[in-house]
Amino acid sequence: MQRTNAQLLSMKRDCDGYRLVDDIDMLVQPLTRLHAVISDYLEEQEKVSLEVRENLLDFYFKLSHFLDIYERQDENYVKYTRLCEDGSFELKLFCVNPRENLKECMLRGRSTILFSATFLPIQYYKNLLGGEKEDYEVYAHSVFDPEKRTILIAGDVTSKFSRRSQEEYYNIARYIHEVVKNRHGNYMIFFPSYSFMNHIYEIYEQYFMTEEEECLVQQESMNEEEREYFLNRFRGNEECDLQSLIGMEIEEEEEQTLIGFCVLGGIFGEGIDLKRDSLIGVIVVGTGLPQVGCEREILKGYFDEDGENGFDYSYRYPGMNKVLQAAGRVIRTAEDVGIIVLLDDRFQQYSYRRLFPREWEQVQPVTVDTVAKKVERFWDAWLWQKG
């Protein structure tokens, strides 16, 4: 243990923020001996207290895992140390490219089928998920009627840090108002962070919220009951046609609008089905870029050196995956009708437009002054077609 601690302290002194390291053999040697000693101790000492044994086993398994990763690491791993915010020190064997590990697992079977509606761009996922050039790529055409959905892109707001201001927050809040005022129903708004979301919510509540609207705000730590309550407020009784069930007309209550303020990549951004009128609109604020951090920068550097676009691999592609997941909440069945609004002028750039699904061909640019008219025309056209 003394040699292990001495090696870690030496690494800690050399670390300022985070630091890439090439060789950790001097640390692994005493760790390997320690692993053997603990293994022998656990076999020989049967009468050790349950608490001590459980704590020792937990440490032993973590040590075993670290040494196993050390043995299998190759050019697809990066070793780095970092000083954590809580004052602790960390050495990590970071798998920057999982393709070889995944390929090894998939070769144990006869075939592997990977399915997702957000495998875009496909070559990025094919590379990271262990695919080969000769492997098939199947793009299934959407069965959804494009006339039942409109996609609008704002050209006059952004979530860029350099542009964040009270004026920008106000304009984004106004966009939300201009979109939802044209039709009562349920909407979800997705933001790049809790802080950004709360800024917009405060402004929306102060300047735009009406008596016919109710807002739900995602919290940072929601238990299962709170998450279900949030979703059930959108669902209502979506599968129940009460009027047909009881065989008599029902006087309709005054229409209301429900707006969910949510975070991109969070619990409501994927894996939820809000069908039919449970959700008629999604607004995505920002391009979903992950926050800058040591691992993101390590990924960027690794793929730059590998001949790829490191920014795409580390930031743009993961961000767009969150955007596509959130946008996909609004159309879940062939009967669904709704709008998707992307609030960031970067979505008009080719570097982002090339990542759009094929069925997003008919996107329309808007400004805060024109978006309401575009939304109104869509709903009017749909209601005319419907009836």
Buried (B, 14 or more C-beta within 10 A) or exposed (E): EEBBEEBBEEBBEEBEEBBEBEEBEEBBEBBEEBBEEBEEEBEEEEEEEEEEBEEBEEEBEEBEEBBEBBEBBEEBBBBBBBBEEEEEBEBBBBBBBEBBBBBEEBEEEEEBEEEEEBBBBEEBBBBBBBBEEEEEEEEEEBEBEEEBBBBBBBBBBBBBEEEBEEEBBBBBBBBBBBBBBBBBBBBBBBBBBBEBBEBBBEBBBEEBBEEEBEBBBBEEEBEEEEBEEBBEBBBEEEEEEEEEEEEEEEEEEEEEBBBBBBBBBBBBBBEBEBBBBBBBBBBBBBBBBBEEEBBBBBBBBBBBEBEBBBBBBBBBBBBBBBBBBBBBBBBBEEEBBBBBBBBBBBBBEEBBEEBBBEBBEEBEBBBBEBBBEBBBEBBEEBEEEEE
